[in-house]
Amino acid sequence: MDLSYLGFFLVKGLEISAPIAFAALGGVFSERGGVVNIALEGIMTVTSLTLVWGAIAFQSIWAGLAVAVLTGMLMGLLHAVVTITFKVDHVVSGVAINIFAIGLSRFLCQSAFGQETQSAINSRMFPMLLGINSLAFWLVPIVALSWFVINRTVFGLRLRSVGENPEAADTLGVNVTLMRYAGVIISGALCGLGSATLFADKWISGMVAGRGFMALAAVIFGRWSPLGAVLASLLFGYADTVRIVFETRIPIPVQFVQMFPYVLALVVLAGLAGRSRAPAADGRNFEKGLG
C-alpha cells in the first residue's frame, strides 16, 4: 500500500473517530460519578447546531466552539437537575433529552436560518492540519488530561468515590450532589467539543447519525476508563473509515458496508454483556442520610 495513502487513512480515521471519542470521554466523567448519560446523542445534536450558529453570528469559529461547549454544559445541567435533584430514572431522562433535542434543534434552526432541517453555510472553519480538522489532534492531550484528572487528582478520587459508594463518600464529607453535577456538566462540555470535530461547515438534521450511542458503547467497551473509551472509539471510527474508503470497491450492496461500524458496536456490546463492571452506584440515585 502506498505510504501516502496509508497516512491519509490514519489521519482521516482520527478525524472520524474524534466526535465519538470526545463524547465517550464525556460519558466516562458522567458515569464514573454515578450518572448514566445516554443523552450524549441529543447533546451532540444541539451543540452541532449552536456551533454553526455561533460561528456565523459572531463571525468566528472559535466563538462558535465556545457557544457549542456552553450549550453542551447547559444540556448536561438539564440532565443533572432531572436525575440528581429530582431523582428521575437516568435512562428515562436521557431518552427524553434525546427526543427533546431533535425538536429543539429543528426549532432553533428554523428560527435562526429559516429552514428546519439545515443551516446556512459556515465559511469560518477551524485550521486544517495534515488535511483534517486540527481539533481532532486535541484528542491526544485531552485524553491524557482526562486520565490524569480521574486517576491522579483529588477531584477524580472524589468523583470515583461517589460513583462507587456515595453513602461512604458522604460520610467522609464529600459533596455527592456537587460531584455528580460536575461530572455531568463536564460530559456536556466534551460533547460540545466533539461536535466541533464533526462537520463545522453546515448543520443538517440527523448529521450526528448515532455517534452518541457509539460513544456509549465505547464507554462500556473501554470499561469506564478514559484511555479505554478512546481506544474503543478509535476502533469504531476506523471501522467507519474503512467503510468510507472501500464501500464502492467491495462487491456487495453499499447498504451492508454502511452498516459495518454499527454492527461492530452491537457485536462488541453483546460480547461484553455480563463481563464489564460499571461503577457500583452508576444509575442509582442518592438520598443523603440513607445508607
Residue, then its C-alpha position, 0 to 999 in steps of 0.5 A: m500500500d502506498l505510504s501516502y495513502l496509508g497516512f491519509f487513512l490514519v489521519k482521516g480515521l482520527e478525524i472520524s473517530a474524534p466526535i465519538a471519542f470526545a463524547a465517550l470521554g464525556g460519558v466516562f466523567s458522567e458515569r464514573g460519578g454515578v450518572v448514566n448519560i445516554a443523552l450524549e446523542g441529543i447533546m451532540t445534536v444541539t451543540s452541532l447546531t449552536l456551533v454553526w450558529g455561533a460561528i456565523a453570528f459572531q463571525s468566528i469559529w472559535a466563538g462558535l466552539a465556545v457557544a457549542v461547549l456552553t450549550g453542551m454544559l447547559m444540556g448536561l445541567l438539564h440532565a443533572v437537575v432531572t436525575i440528581t435533584f429530582k431523582v428521575d430514572h437516568v435512562v428515562s431522562g436521557v431518552a427524553i433529552n434525546i427526543f427533546a433535542i431533535g425538536l429543539s434543534r429543528f426549532l432553533c434552526q428554523s428560527a435562526f436560518g429559516q429552514e428546519t432541517q439545515s443551516a446556512i453555510n459556515s465559511r469560518m472553519f477551524p485550521m486544517l492540519l495534515g488535511i483534517n480538522s486540527l481539533a481532532f489532534w486535541l484528542v491526544p492531550i485531552v485524553a491524557l488530561s482526562w486520565f490524569v484528572i480521574n486517576r491522579t487528582v483529588f477531584g477524580l478520587r472524589l468523583r470515583s468515590v461517589g460513583e462507587n459508594p456515595e453513602a461512604a463518600d458522604t460520610l467522609g464529607v464529600n459533596v455527592t450532589l456537587m460531584r455528580y453535577a460536575g461530572v455531568i456538566i463536564s460530559g456536556a462540555l466534551c460533547g460540545l467539543g466533539s461536535a466541533t470535530l464533526f462537520a463545522d461547515k453546515w448543520i443538517s438534521g440527523m448529521v450526528a447519525g448515532r455517534g452518541f450511542m457509539a460513544l456509549a458503547a465505547v464507554i462500556f467497551g473501554r470499561w469506564s476508563p478514559l484511555g479505554a473509551v478512546l481506544a474503543s472509539l478509535l476502533f469504531g471510527y476506523a471501522d467507519t473509515v474503512r467503510i468510507v474508503f472501500e464501500t464502492r470497491i467491495p462487491i456487495p450492496v453499499q447498504f451492508v458496508q454502511m452498516f459495518p461500524y454499527v454492527l461492530a458496536l452491537v457485536v462488541l456490546a453483546g460480547l461484553a454483556g455480563r463481563s464489564r463492571a460499571p461503577a457500583a452506584d452508576g444509575r442509582n440515585f442518592e438520598k443523603g442520610l440513607g445508607 
